[in-house]
């Protein structure tokens, strides 16, 4: 049986959606029944079959980033049609992205090297906003108190992005980390997970 990329999935209405690792076929897991099924692609001839990295969901459409960073896939849960948007975030064969998320009608793509790509789902326009500096590789990020925070693999420097002003702020923290692999946030703190299992709680940011 073909393997499945399950670490990159989205939840909607008691269902989990994800893609097969190689053929990029969409699958849904019903949490109530415990059963999964392959979703239809009406325009199957348009399927690129390229593996995906991160995925998100907005207004009954799934957005998935190709590992190569060249295209973002848009799959409609209502029409079951698939399309691709060229995003030009390819720097490596894999590992091009730090964070993918959505706000109102926009898809936010934070890559690891250059900056932020915003796709407006209504106008179909793309906007590029560069990071304030390019001297470090961004590994991951999260949303915290209405702003986005992007973290390098090691160091103590954080990039903060303000959605309303579309501006970046560089923040230097007293805490320092190495081999960061993931971050998460609650209402009070941002938590950093390191490769060796260490968790750092940021007290001020």
Buried (B, 14 or more C-beta within 10 A) or exposed (E): EEEBBEEBBBEEEEBBBBBBBEEBBBBBBEEEEEEEEEBEBEEEEEBEEBBBBBBBBBEEBBBBBBBBBBBBBBBBBEEBBBEBBEBEBBEEEEBBBBBBBBEEEBBBBBBBBBBBBBBEBEEEEBEBBEBEEEEBBBBBBBBBEEBBBBBBBBBEBBBBBEBEEEEBEEEEBEEEBEEBEBBEBEEEBBBBBBEEEEEBEBEEB
